[in-house]
Amino acid sequence: MFTRRFIKLPIKVYDLEHKEITGEELCKDIYTMVNPFTISRYRPSDENNGVCTHITFKDGDCILTYISIREFEKIVNEHSDITNNIP
């Protein structure tokens, strides 16, 4: 039940140490689990041809998720519908 409060968002992780050593960028596609009730604001980002959403949390942390703002809003709204109907 506890994990139902989170939403799954795609992100990229860059290995800065690898870049410092080799000069090549190494990036992994992974995901992060986010509590949408801790989001303070979000906006479209210019990254990846505008297909990203920049999210800022109440604690000041920020992430860039690799989905459009419309997709992000759909995920958050669907999650809200589900969590509002949990007994």
ABEGO torsion letter per residue (X at the ends): XAAAABBBBBBBBBBAAAAAAAGBBBBBBBBBBBBAAABABBBBBABGGGABBBBBBAAGBBBBBBBBAAAAAAAAAAAAAAAAABX
